[in-house]
Amino acid sequence: MSPHSNAQACAPRIALQLYTVRSAGDLAARLQVARQAGFPWVESEALHGLSAEAFVATLRDAGLGLASMHVEMSDLGERLDEVVAALQGCGCRQLVMPWLDEAERPSDRAGWLALAARLQAHALSLQAQGITLAYHNHAFEFERLADDGRSVLETVLDAAPALRWQPDVAWVARAGELPMRWLQRYAERLQSVHVKDLARPGAALAEAEQGWATLGEGRLDWPAWLPWLRQRLDTFIVEHDQPSEPARTAAAGQAYLQTLLLN
């Protein structure tokens, strides 16, 4: 059976990236908002300052599943055993490296290839433990390298074949790229997808929300993209980087995906 067939056979997992509701407070408070919004699953920001045991217990107490976890390069290098223990305790098999601070970003192709080699080594190590590692993009990954004119994203993914991709489609669009072009190119590498929206021109909250929008209220063509994505993956993660009303945004995003994926 192909990975695409597996995705179709599994019920879609609709999760909330807990960064969306960070204003609620600690992990337990964010989980409460996620649950009230109707989410059965969440994606965490590493362990939220907790031990692996406390992290797993907090999720269990909330009655929510962990669909995916974001973890930065420093934690991959320094806390990987604890991260893996938490993933195993939650029955989660998806790990994602989501962000590089500007100081961490290489300045040339050789630097990005070195980073890709580190990610490849982590991906192979995790693969042996039944966990897949993905890279999550923002906009800077679509900048072209002076060395050969290729983008950062293709440089990293092509040099790290065990690494998968968690596309943040709104950031792809925000970078001025055509999302489907990239999704089709790396269709076999997709692990999960961040589902969020960009504000329409002149939208009332566009400035306050830094150009983002509550899912379904913006300008991205999710009704066209989701059926294609549904053929290839089963984990859909609602996110908003700067919501004015986090609880409302979370609930609206969950309802939107329920309508498009389950009805």
N, C-alpha and C positions, 0 to 999 in steps of 0.2 A: 504493500500500500504506500502511495506517495505521501510526502508531508502535506500536500494540498488536500488529499483525501482525509488525512487525519484531522486537519483543521475543520473540514466540513462535518466530520463525524462527531466532534466535540461541541457541546453547547458553548456559546460564546461566554467568556468571562468579562463582565463589565466592572471595571475597578475605578477607584478614585485615587489619583496621585495626591498624597496627603499634604504636599506643598501648597495645594490650592486652598486649604483651610488652616494654614499655619497660624493665622490670627486667633484661632480657638484656644491655642495653648499647647500643652504637652501631648504625648501620644494618645493617652486615654481620652483626652478632650477631643482631639481630632477624630478619633475612631467613633466617638459618640455622634459627631456631626455627620460622618460618612454613613453610619447606620441609619440615622434619622432621614437622610436623603435617599435611602433605599438601596445602597450599595451592599452586595454580599462580599465584595473583594476590595482590597486596597493595594496600592503600591507605596512602599515606605521610602523614607530618606535614611538609608542605612538602619541603625538600631535606635535612633532617636535618643542617644545618650544612655541607653540602658544596657545591662548585660544581656547575653543571649537568652538566658533563662527568664529574666524579667520581661524581655520583649515578647517572647512566645506566650508567656502567661497573660500579658496585657491584651494581646490579640485574642487569645482564647476567651478571656473574660468578656470581651466585646462581642464575641460570636461572629467574628469576621475572618475571612481567609486572606492569606497573603498571596497575591497573584504574581508579584514581582518586587524586587528591591533595587533601589539605586545605591551605589556605593562608589566613592571617589577613588582615585588612584592611590592615595595615601592609605586608605583602608584595605585595598587589595594587597598592598605591600606589607602592612603592619598588623592588620586584624582579621586576616582572611579565615583563620581557623574559627574565630568567634562568629563571623558572618555565616560561614558554612553551617555551624551548629544551629544558628537561628533559622536558616533556610530549611534545614532538615527537620527541625522541631515543628516548623509550620507546614511541612510537606510542599514547600515551594522549590521549583526547579529553575527559576528565571532570575538572573542577576544582570544588572546593567551599570556600565560606567557612563555617567551622565554629563560630566562637565569638567573642563580644564580652566582654571583661572588663567588670566593673561600671562602671568609669570611662568606658568607651567607649559605654555604652548610653544612648541619648537618654532624656530625662525626659518628653517629650510627643509628640503626634502630628506636629508640625512637624519635630521632630528625626528621628523615624523615617522620615518622608517624604524628608528630606534624605539619610539613609543609603540609602534605597531608590533614590534618583536616582543616587547613586554606584555602587551595585551594578548598576543598569540600564546605566549607561555602560560599566562593565567587561564586562558580559555581551555587549553589542553589539560591543564591540571584539574580544573573544575569539571570538565567533560568526563574525566575518569570517575568523578563522584556523582555523576548524573545531573549536573547543573550546566546550563548554557549561559555564556557570557555574551552580552550585546553592547554595542556602542550607541549612544544617544546623541543626536546632532542638535546644534543650534544653528546660527547663521554662518559663523566664521569657517565652518568646514567646507563651505562652497567657494571660499577664496581660492584663487589660483596661485600655485607656487611658481616663483620666478625660475626655478631650476628647469622645469619641464612643462609648465603651463597646465598641469593637472590639478584637480581640486584636492583639498586636504582629505575629504571623505573617501574618494576613490583610492587615494594613496594608502590610507590606513586599511580600508576593507580589502583591497587587493593584496596587500602585504601580510594580512592576518587571516588566512582562510578559515580558521576555526572560530573566528569572531563573528557574531551575528549582528544584526542592526535593529535598533528600535527607532523607527523614524518618528521624528516630531514634525508632522506634515505642515503645521502652521509655520514653523521656523523655515522649512524648505521654501514655502511660498514667500515668506518675509524676506528671504535672501534673494528673491527675484527669479527663482527657479520654477520649473514646471514639475509639480510633485509626481505625477504619473510617470514622467520620464525616469526619475530616480527609483521609484517603487518598482517599475518594470525591470529596470537594470539589475536590481538586487533582490528580485522576487524570491529567490531561493534562500536568501539570508535573513528574511524577516522573522523576528521573534515575537514582537508585540508592536502596538502602535499607540502613540499619544494622539488623542482626538481633542482638538481645541479649535478655536475660531478666531478670525481676524475681523476687526470692526469694519463696518461699512463706512464709506466716506461721509463725514458729517454726523456720524452717530453721536448721541448726547454724551455717552460715557467714554468715548474714544480716547480723549486726552487723559482722563483720570485713570483709565485702565491700560494706559500705555500702548494703545493700539490693538489690544486683545478684545474679545467679546465672549459672552456666554455662548456655549455651544448651541448651534441652531439659530442664533440671532445675528450671526455675522455673514461674511461674504464667501466663505469657502464652500466648495461643492461636495460636501460629505455625502449627500444622497447618491452621487455618481461614483464616489470612490469606495464607499463601504461595502457594496456587494462584491467588488473585485478583491478587497482586502479579506472579506469573510471567507473567500475560497482558499486563502493562504495562511491564515492565522486565527487564533481563537481568543486572544487577549487584547482587549480594547480599554484604554486608560484615559479617563476624562481628566483634563487639566486646564487651569487658567492661571497665568502667571501673576496677575494683579487684579483680582476681583473686588469690586466695590461691596458686593454682598455675597460673601463666600458660601454661606449655607444655601441661598437661593440658586447661585450658579451651580453648585454641586447637584442639587435636586433637579434642576432643569437639564443638566448634562446627562444625568442618569435616565431621565424620562425620554430624552431625545434618542439615546442609543437603544433603549428598550423598544421604542417604536420602530426604528430602522432595522434592528438586528433580530428582534424576536417576534414581530408581528407579520 
